[in-house]
Amino acid sequence: MASLENTDVDSRDSRDTALKTAEKLLAELNPRPVSEEKNMYQLLVCFWMLAKRDKATAEQALQELTTLAGYLKKIARRLSDL
């Protein structure tokens, strides 16, 4: 039983380390303000937010993903009109 508990703690520690690493890497990125890089960056940030498994953060991520999807839909519509 103690081994199972140690595995859970190790798993949580590993997850926390991965989330901190992802946060640092995202902070190092510097996407151009209006570009596809910014959209990709925002998508990565939303994935990071969802990975935190916090309800409020996940709701914020979903709101941002919805906004991003609307923006991308507009772009796709403009491209199809060309």
CYANA upper distance limits for C-alpha pairs under 8 A (distance plus 0.5 A):
  1 MET  CA      5 GLU  CA      7.03
  2 ALA  CA      6 ASN  CA      6.71
  3 SER  CA      7 THR  CA      6.74
  4 LEU  CA      8 ASP  CA      6.87
  5 GLU  CA      9 VAL  CA      6.80
  6 ASN  CA     10 ASP  CA      6.52
  7 THR  CA     11 SER  CA      6.44
  8 ASP  CA     12 ARG  CA      6.68
  9 VAL  CA     13 ASP  CA      6.60
 10 ASP  CA     14 SER  CA      6.50
 11 SER  CA     15 ARG  CA      6.59
 12 ARG  CA     16 ASP  CA      6.56
 13 ASP  CA     17 THR  CA      6.61
 14 SER  CA     18 ALA  CA      6.64
 15 ARG  CA     19 LEU  CA      6.66
 16 ASP  CA     20 LYS  CA      6.68
 17 THR  CA     21 THR  CA      6.59
 18 ALA  CA     22 ALA  CA      6.61
 19 LEU  CA     23 GLU  CA      6.62
 19 LEU  CA     48 TRP  CA      7.68
 19 LEU  CA     51 ALA  CA      8.12
 19 LEU  CA     52 LYS  CA      7.69
 20 LYS  CA     24 LYS  CA      6.76
 21 THR  CA     25 LEU  CA      6.71
 22 ALA  CA     26 LEU  CA      6.56
 22 ALA  CA     48 TRP  CA      7.66
 23 GLU  CA     27 ALA  CA      6.68
 23 GLU  CA     48 TRP  CA      8.07
 24 LYS  CA     28 GLU  CA      6.91
 25 LEU  CA     29 LEU  CA      7.16
 26 LEU  CA     41 TYR  CA      8.24
 26 LEU  CA     44 LEU  CA      8.41
 26 LEU  CA     45 VAL  CA      7.68
 29 LEU  CA     41 TYR  CA      8.40
 31 PRO  CA     35 SER  CA      8.19
 31 PRO  CA     37 GLU  CA      5.89
 31 PRO  CA     38 LYS  CA      5.64
 31 PRO  CA     41 TYR  CA      7.37
 32 ARG  CA     37 GLU  CA      6.97
 32 ARG  CA     38 LYS  CA      6.62
 33 PRO  CA     38 LYS  CA      6.74
 34 VAL  CA     38 LYS  CA      6.96
 35 SER  CA     39 ASN  CA      7.37
 36 GLU  CA     40 MET  CA      6.74
 37 GLU  CA     41 TYR  CA      6.51
 38 LYS  CA     42 GLN  CA      6.54
 39 ASN  CA     43 LEU  CA      6.67
 39 ASN  CA     68 LEU  CA      7.85
 40 MET  CA     44 LEU  CA      6.73
 41 TYR  CA     45 VAL  CA      6.70
 42 GLN  CA     46 CYS  CA      6.69
 43 LEU  CA     47 PHE  CA      6.81
 43 LEU  CA     65 LEU  CA      7.67
 44 LEU  CA     48 TRP  CA      6.72
 45 VAL  CA     49 MET  CA      6.63
 46 CYS  CA     50 LEU  CA      6.67
 46 CYS  CA     61 ALA  CA      5.41
 46 CYS  CA     62 LEU  CA      8.02
 46 CYS  CA     64 GLU  CA      7.77
 46 CYS  CA     65 LEU  CA      7.45
 47 PHE  CA     51 ALA  CA      6.65
 47 PHE  CA     61 ALA  CA      8.16
 48 TRP  CA     52 LYS  CA      7.05
 49 MET  CA     53 ARG  CA      8.07
 49 MET  CA     57 THR  CA      6.41
 49 MET  CA     58 ALA  CA      6.55
 49 MET  CA     61 ALA  CA      6.54
 50 LEU  CA     54 ASP  CA      7.92
 50 LEU  CA     57 THR  CA      7.43
 50 LEU  CA     58 ALA  CA      5.43
 50 LEU  CA     61 ALA  CA      7.02
 52 LYS  CA     57 THR  CA      8.03
 52 LYS  CA     58 ALA  CA      8.29
 53 ARG  CA     57 THR  CA      8.13
 53 ARG  CA     58 ALA  CA      7.28
 54 ASP  CA     58 ALA  CA      6.42
 55 LYS  CA     59 GLU  CA      6.64
 56 ALA  CA     60 GLN  CA      6.80
 57 THR  CA     61 ALA  CA      6.67
 58 ALA  CA     62 LEU  CA      6.64
 59 GLU  CA     63 GLN  CA      6.71
 60 GLN  CA     64 GLU  CA      6.77
 61 ALA  CA     65 LEU  CA      6.56
 62 LEU  CA     66 THR  CA      6.60
 63 GLN  CA     67 THR  CA      6.85
 64 GLU  CA     68 LEU  CA      6.59
 65 LEU  CA     69 ALA  CA      6.48
 66 THR  CA     70 GLY  CA      6.77
 67 THR  CA     71 TYR  CA      6.81
 68 LEU  CA     72 LEU  CA      6.65
 69 ALA  CA     73 LYS  CA      6.52
 70 GLY  CA     74 LYS  CA      6.85
 71 TYR  CA     75 ILE  CA      6.98
 72 LEU  CA     76 ALA  CA      6.65
 73 LYS  CA     77 ARG  CA      6.67
 74 LYS  CA     78 ARG  CA      6.78
 75 ILE  CA     79 LEU  CA      6.69
 76 ALA  CA     80 SER  CA      6.66
 77 ARG  CA     81 ASP  CA      6.91
 78 ARG  CA     82 LEU  CA      7.30
